[in-house]
Amino acid sequence: MKKRIIYPIVAVVILLSTVSFKSDFFEIAKQIEIFTTMFKELNMNYVDETNPAELMDTAIKAMLDDLDPYTKYWNEQDVEASKIRNAGEYTGIGASVKTIKDKIIIIEPYKGYPADKAGLKAGDEIIQIGDIKVADFKEDAGELLKGASGTTVDISYNRQGTIKKTVLTREEIEVDAVPFYTLLKDNTGYIVLSKFNSKASSETIDALKDLKAQGANKIILDLRGNPGGLLSEAINVTNIFVPKGELITTTKSVVKKYNKEYFTKKDAVDIQIPLVVMVNGRSASASEIVAGSIQDLDRGVVVGARSFGKGLVQRPKKLTYGTQLKITISRYYTPSGRCIQALDYWNRDKDNNAVRIDEKDFKAYKTKNGRTVYDGGGIQPDIELETSKFSNITTALLKSDAIFSYATQYYYSHQLKKAGDFKFTASDYEDFKKFVKQSGFNFETETEKSFKKSLDVAKKEKFDKDIATTYNTLVAAIDKSKEKALDTYKEEIVNQLTDEIIKRYFYRQGLYDFYVNHNPEVAKSQEILSDQSKYQNLLK
């Protein structure tokens, strides 16, 4: 069988035409020519049949992975998915899912949407969609769940070891930027802004106006867990509380045309109402622009934990055949001049890991009122709370799904009628610790990594036998310290467990209702807003 040879000539021509302004034009042209001839020889002469599309996909991804995590190649499906995220509407099953090897796991079904109506719950493992077994599907199995509104699909899933079946009817899904807002007992308006899609500012304005009509005279804006979105909406949301003409963020790049200043363009809705903005380690990008500008302009108090530190600006560039390159073009800076980006992907350590600025190297900046704030990536709150933090062990527990899996086990072994009755007891936490140990959960500390490197060096120098006993003693001590970490960071871990468990019984809406009376960050925000003297002093 003759091999099909594909030459990336079109891409070469396009690249040559678009990079001609670069001083390193010759080097780019040279490298593209080398790659083209290599690609040709590989396809013609490799011992086995090759798939040019797969090879090219691997080459592109490997090249981009060496830059930063946000510069991505998007195929046609990715481009459409991006449009859907920004629009806030799509057709699907109405659930957050995760694909792992041979199954799709339901992470969170949204109340009243198709997955929920079909009886699917968090922790369910979808193993078959229609006639296709997920384990046999080589591409993204999540695509099988998508389809036109009104169409049905048969689903087989595993729930706690039992195989069940259901029929799911796809619907138009509307994603609210503001999924919840309410008036608290002390006339504090509480607004949850979960994403910066095209509806973010309009929904926040509607919520604010409604709350003020109900008697709200102070506001909590909850940006915890908000991953960001549209830059324009970050400016517009800030503009709700900040006057027209204020600098909100600056972008800086090596390409001059991307160096821009972004100012508020509209009349504010309310520039006087006392404001608290809540953030945590999962508040990123647009969330950090809002929190950073509110802080730098002394418009409100920021409460929680240091935000994620995603201060890199991406812009989609159209390629051929409906594909796009989402490319990092610049960095975000707050009004005071602080860079939001936390990790440096261009000056990596010897293990090729992105470097974080050491705290001793943080630089001081001044807010509008002359308060001192620091850079270092992300937004450091004015009031920091332990319950908002994500230590290394908490992050590892979340990544390993230990907290998610325990919440699933808890749901099927405990009855809970009212969210307000829930309390994660000391005995519950001991049970969680046993669960973690039995699950084989492990995480590697920076100390362990350093010791392992030292041992590798010792082996090369033939000293490993001499230090073996000491090394094993140190490792044992670290293991004990890691076990203690579950107790050291109990407060923040329990906070994550509580959130996950409450969602199982009462959905996300129930979680927000629970926050109103039981969340420590909300309580602290109310405390700050209720004492106007303290509030004003924090801004001086």
N, C-alpha and C positions, 0 to 999 in steps of 0.2 A: 504493500500500500504506500503510495507516494505521500510524503509529508507536505502539509499545507504550510507555506511560508508566508509570514506576515511581516512587513517592514514598517516601522513607525515613522514613515517619511512625512506624513501630514503634521504630526506632532513636532517634528524637527523644524519644518518651515515656520509653523506658528511660533515656536519658541525663539527662532532666529529673528523673526520680525518684531517680537515684543520686547526683546532684551537689548536691542541695538544701542540704546542709550547708556547701557552699562559700560564702565571702563574696562571690565574684564570680558568683553564680548568675544575676543579671540579664544580665551580659555573655555568659555561656554560652548562655542562652536566646535572646538577641538574635542571636548568631552562627549558631546552629542554624537559626533562622527565615530568616535571610538565605540560608544555604546551601540550605535546602529550596526556597525560591522560585526561586533561581537554577537549581537542578537541574531543577525543573519547566519553566522557560522554555527551558532548553537542550534538553531532550528534545522539547519541542513545536515549537520553531522553528528548530533548526539545519538548515543547507542540505542535509546528507546524513543518511542513516540512522545513528543512534547506538546503541551498546550500553551500556545503563545499568549493567549489572554491571561491565563493564570500566572505565567512567568512574569508578564508585564505588571500585573496587579501586585505580585510579591515585591518586584523591584521598586515600584512606586511607594508602597507602604514602608519598605525598609528605609528608603531615602528620607521620607517624611518623619519617621520615628526618631531619626537622629537629630531632629530640630526641636520641636516641643509637642506636647500632647494634643494641641488644639489645631495644628496645621494638618488638614485631612483632605484626602481625595474622596469626592462624593460621586457615586454612580447615579444613574437616573432615579433609582428608588430613594437614595439618600437625599437627593435634591427635593423630591416631593415631600419626604418626611419633614424636612426643614421648613417648607412652606406651611405644612399642617401645624407644626409646633408654634410658629409665629402667629398664625391666624387664630389659633385657639379652638379650631373645629376640625373634626375628622370623623371618618366612618370606621367603626371597629367594635371591640367587645366591652370597652369601658372598664379596663383593669390594667394595673401595672404588672408586667410579667418579666421573667428572667429566663433565658435559655441556657441550660447547663447540659452539655453532652447529649444525652438521649431523651431529654424531657424539657418541657416548659413549665416553670413553677409560677403559680399565681402569687404575686407579692402583695397586692392589695386590690380587691374588687371595689368599684365605686358604687355606692348605694343607688339602687334604682336603674342601673344600666345593665346591658345584656348579660355580662358574666354573673352579676348578682342575681338577676332574674332566673338564670339557668341553674342557680344553686351552688355555683363555684365559690370557694372560700380560700383565704390566704393559706398557703401551704399545700394546696392541691397540686398534684403533678400531672399535667396533661401529657399523655403518652401516645394518643392517636387523634388525628384531625381528619374527619371524613374517612377515606380509605387509606390514608397515608400514616404510617407509623413514624413518629417524630425521630426515633432512633435511626431510621433508614434514610431520613431526609438530609442531604449533604449541605444544603444551603441554610439560610436563616429560617428556621421553622416558624418563627413568629409571623412571617409573611403569610403563612397559610391561614391565619386567623382573620386577616383583612379581607374585605370584600364590599360589595355594594350594599347600601342600606336596605333592609328587608329580607336579605338572603339568609338562609339557615345553613348550619353546619353541625354534623354529629361529632360529639366530643367524648373520648374515653379518658378517664383520669384515675389516678391512684390517690386515695385518701386514707392515710393511716393504715396502709397495707391492704385495703379493700379496693378492687377495681369497680368503678361506677361509670355510668353513661348519662349523657344529657344532650339536649338539642339547644343550640345557641342561635339566637336571631340577631344579626348585626344591626346597629342603629347609627344615626348621626350622633356623635359625641361632642358636646360643648364643654370646653375646658375653661372654667372660671379662673381669672387671675386672682380675684378676691373670693375664695370659697366660703368665707365666714366673717361676719362682723356682728357685734352686739354692744349693748350699753350695759356696763357694769354698775353695781349698786351705788358706787360713789360718784356717779355721773362721768365716769371715764369711758370714752369710746374705744373699743378694742377692734382693730382691723387686721386681718391676716392677709398679707399679699404673698402669694405662693409662687408666682412666676411673672416675668416681664414679657408677656405676649402683647399683641396689638390692643388688647382691651384693658391693660393694667391701669393706666391713668384714669380712664373714664369710669371704671368700676370703683377705683379708690375714691374718686370725687363723689360718685353716687353714695357710697357708704358714708363718707364724711358728712355730706349734707343731711342724710337721713339721721345719722347719730346726733348731729347738732339740733335737728328739729325735735329730737326726743329729749334734749336737755344736756347733751354731752358738752362739757366745758374743758376737757383735756383729752388727749389722744395717745394711744399706744399703737404703733405701727409694727407689726410682727413680721420680720424678714428672715426668721430662722429657717434654715433649710431651703431658702429660695436660691436656686442655682443661677439666676440671672436671665438674660434674654436680650431684648432690643434696647440699644443705647438710647434711642429717641424716647422710649418710654421711661427710662431711668431719669432723663432730664425732665420729662413731663410730670412724673410723680413728685420729684423734688420741688418742681414749680408750684405744686399745690400749696406748699407751706412757705415758699421763698419768693420774694418779689421779682418782677420782670427785670432782666438785665444783669442778673448775678451769674458769675462764672461758676459752673458746676464741675466740669472736668476738662482736662487738657490731654491731648494725645500727642506723643512725640515719636518720631520715626527717622530712619536714615533717609527716607524718601520725603522730600520737603512738602509735597502736596498732601501728605497725610498728617502733617503737623497742624492741628486744629484746636481751637478753643470753643467750648460749647456753653452757651449762655441760656438762661431761662428766657422764653419769648412771649409769655402770656402774663396776664394779671393773676396773682395768686388767689386761691380760694380763701385762705386764712393764714395771715402771717403772725398772728398773736397767740393763738391757742397753744398752751403748753404741750410739748411733744416728747415722747420717748420712742426711740427706734431700737428694736431688739434684734440682735444678730448672734450667730454662733459659727462654728467651724465649717458649716455647710452653706453659709451665706456667701455667695460669690458674684463676681462680675458686676452686673447692673445693681445688685443689692449693695455692693460695696461702694459704688458711685453715689447712691442715695445716702447711705450711712455716713460716708466720708464727707460729703458736702454739707449735710446737716450738722455734723460735728465741727467742721472747719468754719462754717458760717455762724456757729454758736446758736443755731436755730432750735436745737433740741439735745437731749441727753441720750447717749448710746449705752445700752445695757446688754450684758451677756458675756460672750467670749470672743477672742480675736477671730475675725472672719477668715475665709479660706485663703485669700490672697491671689485671686485670678485677675491680674491686671493687664492681660494681653488682649489686644484688639484684633478680631478676625474680620476679614471681608471675603465674600465669595467671588471668585473670578470664573467666568464662563469658559469652558473648554469645548471640545468638539463632541458630537453625538449626545448632547443633553447632559454631559457631566460637568462637574465644577471642582475647583480647588478652593477649599476654605483655608485661607492663608493668613498667618499672623503678620500684621502690617505695622503695628505700633504698640505703645504701652499707655495705660491710663495713669493720670496723676490727679490728685485731689486739688481743690482750690488753693490750699496752702503750699502745694508743691510735692506732697508725698507720693511716692510711687506705690501703687496698690499691689503690684506683682511681688509674690513672696519667694518664688524659686527662680534661680538663674540657670537657664538651660544652655547658655552659651559658654559658660565658664564652669565646667563640671569637674568633680573630683576625680581621683585616679581610678575609681571604679565606674566612672561614666555616669554618676548620679548627679542630678541637679543640686546646686548648692543653695542653702538658705543663709541669709545674712545673720551673723552672730549678733546677739543682743548688745554686746559691748560696742558694736559698730553702728548701732542705730543712730540716726541723725534727728535732731530736734527741729521742729517747725512751729510756727505760731498761727493760732486761729484768729479770726476777725477781732475778737475781744482781747487777744494777747495771751491766751492760754497756750501752754506748751503741749504739743502732741508729737509723737514719734513715728518714723517710718518702720521698715522691717517687714513689710508685706502684710496685706490685709488691713482691717480697721480695728485698732485696739479700743475696746469700750471705755467709757468714762467710769462705769461701774462694772466690775468683772465678777461673775458668779461661777462657783465651782460646778453647779449643776449644768451649766451651759457648755462646759469644756469637753473636748474629745482627747483623752490621753492616748498614748500608743496602744495600751491594752484595750481600751474601749473601741478604738478604730479597728483593731485586729479582730475583736469579737464581732463587730458589725460586718466586716469583710468576709469572715469565715461563716457567716449566717448562724452563729451560735445563739445570738439573741433572738433572731427570727425563728429558729427551730425550737428554742425553748418556749417562746410565746405560742407556737402551734401546739406543743405538748400541753401547755398550761390551759389553753382554750378547751381542749377535749377532755380535761380532767377536773375542771372547776366550773361551778355554776356562778353566774354573776348577773343579777337582775338590774341593778342601777350602777352607773359609772361612779357616782358619788360614794358608793359603798366600798369601792376598791381600795385596798391598801396592800402593798407588797411587803409582807412581814419579814422578820429576821429569819424565820424558819424557811420561808419561800426562797430567801437569798442563799441559805445553806443548800437547799435543794438545787438551785441554779448552779452553784459551785460544783456540786457532784455531777450534774449534767455536763458541765464544761469538761470536767476531768474524764468522764466516760466517753465523751465525743472525740477525744484525742486532740483537742484544740491545743495549739502551740503557737507561740510567736517568738521571733528572734529579736533580742535587744541589741542596741548598738554596742554594748559591752561584749556580748557574745561574738558579734561579728569581728570585733577587734581582737579578741582572744583567738579566734579561729585563724585569723590572718597571721598572728604571732606564732601559732603552732605550725602553720604551713612553712613559715620562714625557718623555724627551729628544725623541721624535718629536712629541709634542704641543707641546713648547716650541721645535720646529724646530732642535734642537741635534744631531740624530742623525747628520747628515753630518759634523759636526766630530769626533765621537767614534767614528765607524765603525771606523777602523783600530785604535784602542786596544781597542775592544770585541771585534773579531775576534781580536786577539792574546790577550786574556784568555780567550775561549772556547776557543781552540786549546790554551792552557795547561791549562785545566780538562779538556779531552779527554785530554791526556797523563796528567794526574793520575788520571783515571778508569781508564785502562789500567793504571797502576801499582797501583791498588786491588786488582786481581786478585792481585798479588803481596803487597801489604801484608796482605791478609786471607786469604792462602793457607791457613793452618792451619785456620781455621773452615770454609772452603769445602771443603777436602779431607775434613774430618770429615763434611759433608753428602753429598758424593759417595760416600764409603765406605759410609755407611748405605744409600744408595739402591742402590748396586751389589750389596752383599751380599744385600739382600732379593731381588734378581732371581734369584739362584742358589739361595738357601737359605731363602727366605721369612723372615717376621719372627722365627720361632723360631730360625732360623740366625743372625739378626742379634744376638739376645740371647746366644746361645752365643758369638758373636764378641766381644761386649762383655766377657765374663768374662776374657779374656786380652789383649785388644787395645784396649780403650777407655780413653782417658786420664782421664776423669772417674771411672770405676770404680777405676782404679789409684790415683788420688789419694785417693779415699774409703777404700780399703783401707789406704793409708799412714797416714792420720790415725787410723783405728781401731786400727792395730797399735801405735801409740805412745800409751799411755794418759796419759802425762804431758802430751804435746802436746794430746791430746783434751781433757783437763780444763782446761788453761790457756786453750783457746779459749772455754770456757764460763764463765770467771771475769772 
